[in-house]
Amino acid sequence: MVRFRFSILLILSCLLSISGNGQGYEIKVKINGLAEKQVILGHYLSKSMYPDDTIKLDSKGNGVFKNSRKLPSGMYVMFIRSDRYFDVIVGDDQTFSLETDTIDFVNTMHVKGSPDNEIFLDFQKYMITLRMKNDSLMSLIRKESTPEIREQLTTQVKKMGDERKNKIETIRQEHPDLFVSTFLMTTMDVEVPDPPKDENGHVIDSTWQYYYYRNHYFDNFNLSDPRLLRTPLYEDKVMTFINRVVPQIPDSLILHTDFLIEKARHDSDTYRFVLITLFNHFGKSNIMGMDALYVHIADKYYIRDSWWSDPKFLSELKDKVEKTRPLLLGSITPDAELMIVPAAHFKSAATDTTLRRYPHVGKMDHIHGIEAKYLVLLFWEVDCGHCKTVVPQLYNVYKNSLESMGVKVLAISTLFGEEGKIKWVDFVNNKGLYDWINAWNPYSYKFKTDYDVITTPQIYILDKDKKILAKKIGPEQVEEIIKAFERK
């Protein structure tokens, strides 16, 4: 369904819309069965549609979209309402006419003066017929139990796929300068050859086809072509590559993110779109390690190149990047001074009101001063509903396995003041959390800033050198991750 969407992409949309020039456009439309209704002409940007022009049809369904400003080439939408619209191609020739009927926009349509749309319309009708044949064959395959017949039907399905590819290739060869050829080529996936084999017929490299597919993924898709940006395909193509083709490992993602951004850089519109899309994607990710991509893109591209951004936003972004950088996987974690409170105090404070609220109990120490092969940091607070579940779960993991493995857990309460101390003491006593290291800092909350503790709970795993091995994980993952590092 076409959506009206207003966000940072709308800024892009506006910038894309004003980039047209030339002799302008004049698109005459007649929609039978649609009298005196409003019709919107809009362009795609990703899967959303943004309006460019609006007309009201006369009593016979006639109207003209007209402007002295030429539209940027791409795929456009004739939009009537959310469930009633059809696509048109806007190429170099922007003076044409079309007639259709509300009973079936595509099959009743006639186009004059636009080779792009004449070819596109013919292809749409062809695809409607092809889908009907495919659906029929697939239905027969699902019902058929005889292997030989199923194989014959499957061969017919494959043959139709080959016919579609041949049709697109023919269009490309006969009309290489039309945008419709470029657009249809982008719908074709890469054909992966059989892998090389040795003299005995054995595959030499089981990963060969994967690498071929990854390396040729964009053979039919020009990332720097702004016309493709105004289609529903661009963002899907980019994000499928990032999410499904590239291994979800920060180093590999950084390499291929650079590839995408540099490929798109040849056009300012595509560069801006790819940069914003990837920056937002990794900025919103809750997957461990993806903040490395956020920092990388901000450092190398966004802070330097995003001339469209507000100076205040860029200033705040610089601050956020500097706070995030020391917390990336593999980094030496920031040190922090904490007061470690012994278990005996919690037990004594259970029946002593004065001790419960008294803050000056314990020994000041530093995170880097705690020696352990693995140190688990847990930032939590009693008033956090999720913490009330996670903290006991992690304690059980600690008692059942981590303690015997020599792992230490530093549970850091982030509440302050007498009230915070009382709640902390009561919770520790209620749950019996005596055998790990309980700590807080009644004098300073700088550790919350250094560790970017905005929400709780937060769990970090550090190695003996206080390098960050893992973060943003649940208690059930701690043992699994530590054992994985032990196996290494």
Phi, psi and omega in degrees: 000137177289136181240144167272120184228131180239116183197201177298335177292335178295325175300313176302316183301315180297319180295322178293323186290330185270002185274356180287158177205185177105212189272002179089186182227151174213104183243109180272133180232146170224119181242102181295137182087008181225082183265136173052044177243155179279137176232135180252134171259120181222162179251156176280147163217106193062228183263007180256161178240135180239130187290141175245327184203152180223137175226164172244123180291153178276189185294343179256006178085017181264147175193164181225124169272123186211139178197150179284346178270128180285143178280142172297141182295148179161194176263131182240169183233133166267106192251123179255309170205179190304328181251013182225099179199164175213156185267148172224154176262132173247109180250216181288320180273110186247023173241102181203175180224154177214150177227137180209183183223145183294342181290333179191096187304314187285307187289342179257004186278143173228135183236140176229135173088007181222095177304323178305310185284330176297316179291318181297318179295316178300320180291321178299315179296320177300317182291327177298315178295319182296319180296321179297317178295318180297315180299320180295315180295319180295324177296319179293322180296318180296328182272337187281134180253345181280119183305319183296317181290321178300320180294320178297317179294320179297323177296322178295321178297314179298322180298321178295323177297320178294322179297319178298315179299317181295323180295316179295319179296322177296316178300316181298318182290322183278334183225061186295338184267353181273144180295328181302325178295315178299316182296312182295326178297327181291342180277353181269127178281163181286133175275123183263121180291166173295148182287155177299146180232156177279184184293344179264004178084012179268140179297128184286318184225115183290344181263000187301315183294324177299311182295324177298312181299315181297317184288336183249012185304323184257022180302322183258014186222113181270107184296339182261012178270108184295340178295324179290336177296331180264043174225166178284001190265335194299305184296319178300318181298314181293312187285332174295320177299313182291317188273332188239338183262316182277135176303139184278060178238130185311313183299317180292319179294322178298315180301314184278335172295317175301318179301313182296313184295318181292323177296321181282344187296339184294346175229134186296326181290313180292323178299313181297317182294311182296319180297312180296317183298313181289321179299314179293321182300310182283333178293330181267352186292138174257009180279134182303130176094347183287345176294341175296324177292318180301313180295317181299311181295319179298314182295310190277331187232303196295310182297326184276323192251347188278075181296342181280349185276152177290136180304324179295318178298317181294323178295317178293325179295317178301317180296318181295320180297318180292329176285326183281326187306314181290350183255011178286152177304135181092348179277152171287122185295149176300144175278158180208141178270130182223156174260117179271123185255123183289158181298327182300326180294316179300318182293319179292323183288347181299329182241009182236107184299322181294315179296324182303321183263350184288121187273339191269058180232132178124186182237129178287133179213175179243150176303317181291346179274351180272113182274127179194144175297320173225132177239122178263123176262130176236113174264124185206166173213150186296325184284355179275117182301319181293325180298325182298337176267315187290318184300310176297326178297314180294323178298319177297319177298319180298312183291325185280332185214315188295319183301316181289342178272359180084012179280140175251144178242126176253104182266112189252114176282133184259003176279153183236171173077177181297318180297319178296321179295316180299312180298320180296311180301315182297319182292315180300317180291319181297322182264352180068042185270064188262336194268355171255186184268114176264130184213160172201185172219104182284355186251341186207144174247022180300328181298330178293322178290316183297327181259009178051047181275087178266322177235157177231157000279158172228134182238129174241148169243124179247149174272188184296336179267007180068028170279145182280118178265328182201157178198172182053049182235165177265165182299329181290344182267344187299309181298316182299317182292317180296319178295326177295319178291327177295321179296327179295000000 
